Amino acid sequence: MALSKPFVFRGAPWSRAAALAAGVVFLTLPTQGRDTQEPAAPPTFESEVSVGYVYVPVVVRSPDGYVNDLEQRDFKLQVDGRPAAIETFETGATAPVSVIFLQDLSGSMANGGKLENSREAVDYFLQQARTGDEFALAWFAGEIFEIDVPFTSDVGAAREAMAAWEAYGTTALQNAVAELPRITVGRGGLKRAALLFTDGIDNASTIPPEQARELVRQAELPVYVLGFDSGSAYERREAGGKVYRFADMLNLLASLTGGRYYPIRGPSELQAACAAILEDLRHQYVLGFSTGGTGPARDHRLRVEVAGRGKRVLSFRRSYRGTAPAAAPAATSGGR
């Protein structure tokens, strides 16, 4: 049986040998037969992953804006419906952030100024960088996924890399999203996020969206999606003779990881989205707890609540994969 070419991972700074030496866990992405209707096998880790600590970034909003005065005792964390101890608590608008920009360089991004809008968005974050902030740039097109710039505080290197971006080829969006854990494993910063710039049209992935979302959850970071002309989350679009709801998939990816989806139709919406995302990152609370380290690794549901009256809207990741929490006392200790 003839097989399609695998999704190629490129980038000299992250060769397989160097990455393994640094402790990075690789994902095995499947190929899919051209002459069969059998679905591709789910991606798997080449080695067992033991998640010893889980971080849960949380953004809290009220009708008046961000809620910035909360303390550890104001939060309640549940794992699978049971109380879990919050062992570490991080806040502060001055804490540095780590951001990975994931750029769609497929051919459709060359139309309508989408690629230039992506550059403007990335440059906005670089202009707003503070001491300690770090950024990484990666792109995907056709069968290639490449890290142009590993995490660095050198904004000049990021600007030089994105100046060379050129749009071509097909779009393997879900394959690219599934690479996020590979980039972010071992990052020290607690305030982290991924920004995905795309028009949402996927015509080359070998894995379905639900498997990509399952993998990206292991990166433990919110994914913010800027969808250029991708439409509302309820819009049906046709591509290759099939009907897709691209925006719906993008919105679900963002919401399940604790990020947000922004449909971009013009410069004003792009500016507003970038400002809102940066505000989210600056105002994140980060809750942390340890896992038992024993027993089978499986999916665990997360729920976060905050004390106080008034309407509060929380953004946080909805689950993690690993062992159960190390302890789940009836009450958690506070921050005062």
C-alpha positions in Angstrom: 0.0 0.0 0.0 1.4 3.4 -0.9 1.7 5.7 2.1 1.5 9.5 2.1 4.7 11.3 3.2 4.9 11.9 7.0 4.7 15.3 8.5 8.3 16.5 8.5 9.8 18.2 11.6 12.6 20.6 10.7 14.8 23.1 12.5 18.5 22.8 13.3 18.1 24.0 16.9 15.8 21.0 17.6 17.3 18.0 15.9 16.1 14.7 17.3 19.4 13.9 18.9 19.7 17.3 20.6 16.1 17.3 21.7 16.3 13.9 23.3 19.5 14.9 25.1 17.5 17.9 26.5 14.7 15.6 27.7 12.1 16.5 25.1 9.4 13.9 24.5 8.7 13.2 20.8 5.4 12.5 19.3 5.0 9.9 16.6 2.6 11.2 13.9 0.8 8.7 11.7 0.7 8.4 8.0 -2.5 7.7 6.2 -3.0 5.5 3.2 -4.0 7.2 -0.1 -6.0 4.1 -1.2 -7.8 3.2 2.0 -10.6 4.7 4.0 -9.2 3.4 7.3 -8.6 6.3 9.7 -5.1 7.2 10.8 -3.9 5.6 14.0 -3.8 8.0 17.0 -0.5 9.7 17.7 1.4 8.2 20.6 4.3 9.1 22.8 7.4 7.2 22.1 8.1 7.0 25.8 6.0 7.1 28.9 5.3 10.6 30.3 5.1 11.0 34.1 3.4 14.3 35.0 4.5 15.1 38.5 3.1 18.7 38.7 0.2 20.4 37.0 -0.1 24.1 36.4 -3.5 25.7 35.8 -3.4 29.2 34.4 -6.6 31.1 35.3 -8.0 34.5 34.0 -10.8 36.0 36.0 -13.0 38.8 34.6 -16.0 40.7 35.8 -18.2 43.2 34.0 -15.8 45.9 35.1 -12.7 44.2 33.7 -10.0 41.9 35.1 -10.2 40.8 38.8 -6.7 41.4 40.0 -7.0 41.3 43.8 -7.6 37.6 44.5 -5.5 35.5 46.8 -4.9 31.8 47.0 -7.6 31.3 49.6 -10.2 32.8 47.2 -9.7 29.9 44.7 -11.2 26.4 44.9 -9.8 23.7 42.7 -11.5 20.4 41.9 -10.1 17.4 40.1 -12.8 14.9 38.9 -15.3 16.7 41.1 -13.2 16.3 44.3 -11.4 19.1 46.2 -7.6 19.3 45.4 -5.0 21.2 47.3 -3.5 24.3 45.7 0.1 23.9 46.5 1.6 26.9 44.6 0.0 30.2 43.7 1.5 32.7 41.2 0.1 36.1 40.3 1.4 39.6 39.5 1.1 41.6 36.3 4.9 42.2 36.2 5.8 38.4 36.1 7.5 37.5 32.8 5.6 35.6 30.1 6.6 32.9 27.6 4.8 32.9 24.3 5.1 30.6 21.3 3.8 32.0 18.0 2.6 29.3 15.6 2.2 30.6 12.1 0.2 29.1 9.2 2.3 29.6 6.0 0.0 27.7 3.7 -0.8 29.2 0.3 -4.1 30.6 1.3 -2.4 32.9 3.9 -0.9 34.8 1.0 -4.3 36.3 0.2 -6.0 39.3 1.6 -3.0 40.6 3.6 -3.2 37.7 6.1 0.5 37.1 6.3 1.3 40.8 6.8 -1.4 40.9 9.5 0.3 38.0 11.3 3.6 39.9 11.2 2.0 43.0 12.7 0.4 40.9 15.4 3.7 39.3 16.4 5.5 42.6 16.3 2.9 44.0 18.7 3.9 41.5 21.3 7.6 42.0 20.7 7.2 45.8 21.1 5.4 45.2 24.5 8.1 42.8 25.8 9.3 43.3 29.3 12.4 42.1 31.1 12.3 38.3 31.4 9.7 37.8 28.6 10.6 35.1 26.1 9.2 34.2 22.7 9.5 31.3 20.2 8.5 31.2 16.5 7.3 28.2 14.6 5.5 27.7 11.3 3.9 25.0 9.2 3.1 24.6 5.5 2.6 21.5 3.4 4.3 18.6 5.2 6.8 20.8 7.1 6.7 22.0 10.7 9.7 24.2 11.6 10.9 26.1 14.7 12.5 29.3 13.3 13.4 30.6 16.8 13.5 28.6 20.0 12.5 30.4 23.2 14.6 33.6 23.5 14.4 37.1 24.8 16.1 38.4 21.6 13.3 40.2 19.8 15.6 41.0 16.9 16.0 37.3 16.1 12.2 36.9 16.1 11.8 39.9 13.7 14.5 38.6 11.4 12.8 35.2 11.2 9.3 36.4 10.5 10.6 38.8 7.8 11.5 35.6 5.8 8.0 34.0 6.0 6.5 33.1 2.6 3.2 31.4 2.1 3.0 28.2 0.0 1.6 24.7 0.0 -1.3 23.0 1.8 -2.5 23.2 5.4 -1.9 20.5 8.0 -3.3 22.5 10.8 -4.1 19.7 13.2 -0.7 18.1 12.8 0.9 21.4 13.6 -1.2 22.0 16.7 -0.2 18.6 18.0 3.5 19.7 17.9 3.0 22.3 20.7 4.0 19.9 23.6 7.3 19.3 21.8 8.2 23.0 21.8 7.1 23.8 25.4 8.2 20.8 27.4 10.6 21.9 30.1 9.9 25.6 30.0 10.4 27.3 33.3 8.0 30.2 33.0 4.5 29.7 34.6 2.8 32.4 32.5 2.8 30.7 29.1 0.6 30.7 26.0 0.5 29.8 22.4 -0.8 32.1 19.7 -2.0 30.4 16.5 -2.3 32.5 13.4 -4.4 30.8 10.6 -7.3 31.1 8.3 -8.5 27.8 9.6 -8.7 25.8 6.4 -7.2 22.4 7.0 -6.7 20.2 3.8 -3.7 18.0 4.7 -3.8 16.8 8.3 -3.4 13.1 9.0 -5.0 13.3 12.4 -8.5 14.6 13.3 -9.1 17.7 15.5 -10.1 15.7 18.6 -6.7 13.9 18.7 -4.8 17.2 18.1 -6.7 18.7 21.1 -5.9 15.7 23.2 -2.2 16.1 22.5 -2.0 19.9 22.9 -3.6 19.7 26.4 -0.3 18.1 27.5 1.5 21.3 26.8 -0.3 22.9 29.8 -0.8 26.2 28.2 -3.7 28.2 26.8 -3.9 28.4 23.0 -5.2 31.7 21.6 -6.4 31.6 18.0 -6.4 34.5 15.6 -8.5 33.3 12.7 -8.1 35.5 9.6 -11.4 35.5 7.7 -12.2 32.2 9.4 -15.7 33.4 10.4 -17.9 32.8 13.4 -17.8 29.5 15.3 -21.2 28.6 13.8 -20.4 29.2 10.1 -20.3 26.3 7.7 -17.7 26.4 4.9 -17.0 24.2 1.9 -13.6 23.0 0.9 -12.6 20.1 -1.4 -16.3 19.2 -1.9 -16.8 18.8 1.9 -18.5 21.0 4.4 -16.5 22.1 7.4 -17.0 24.3 10.4 -13.4 25.5 10.7 -14.2 28.3 13.1 -16.0 25.8 15.4 -12.9 23.6 15.6 -10.7 26.7 16.3 -13.0 27.9 19.0 -13.1 24.5 20.7 -9.3 24.2 20.6 -9.0 27.6 22.3 -11.8 27.1 24.9 -10.6 23.6 26.1 -7.1 24.9 26.7 -8.1 28.1 28.5 -7.5 30.4 25.6 -9.8 32.4 23.4 -10.8 32.4 19.7 -10.8 35.7 17.8 -12.2 35.9 14.3 -10.2 38.7 12.5 -11.9 40.6 9.7 -10.0 43.9 9.8 -7.2 46.0 11.4 -9.3 47.2 14.3 -10.2 43.6 15.3 -6.6 42.5 15.0 -5.4 45.4 17.3 -8.2 44.7 19.9 -7.4 40.9 19.9 -3.7 41.4 20.5 -4.3 43.9 23.3 -6.8 41.5 25.0 -4.5 38.5 24.7 -1.6 40.4 26.2 -3.8 41.6 29.1 -4.9 38.0 29.7 -1.3 36.9 30.0 -0.3 39.8 32.3 -3.3 39.1 34.6 -3.0 35.3 34.8 -3.2 33.5 38.1 -1.4 30.2 38.0 -2.5 27.4 40.4 -0.2 24.4 40.9 -0.6 21.0 42.4 1.4 17.7 42.5 0.2 14.4 41.3 0.6 11.0 43.0 3.0 9.7 40.4 1.6 6.2 40.8 -1.2 4.3 39.0 -2.3 4.6 35.4 -2.1 7.9 33.6 -5.6 9.0 32.4 -7.6 12.2 31.7 -8.8 14.1 34.7 -11.4 16.9 34.7 -10.5 20.3 36.2 -12.8 22.9 37.6 -11.8 26.2 39.2 -14.1 28.5 41.2 -13.6 31.8 43.0 -15.2 33.3 46.1 -17.0 36.5 46.1 -20.2 38.0 44.9 -21.0 39.4 41.5 -20.6 37.9 38.0 -17.2 36.3 37.4 -16.1 34.7 34.2 -13.1 32.3 34.5 -10.9 31.0 31.7 -8.9 27.9 32.5 -7.8 24.5 31.1 -10.5 21.9 31.4 -8.4 18.8 32.0 -5.0 17.2 32.3 -3.6 13.8 31.5 -1.6 12.0 34.2 -2.0 10.4 37.6 -4.4 11.6 40.3 -3.5 14.4 42.7 -1.2 13.5 45.5 -3.7 14.6 48.1 -7.2 15.9 48.2 -7.9 17.3 51.7 -11.4 18.6 52.6 -10.0 22.2 52.9 -7.1 24.0 51.3 -4.8 26.5 53.1 -5.1 30.1 52.2 -2.7 32.8 51.1 -2.9 35.3 54.0 
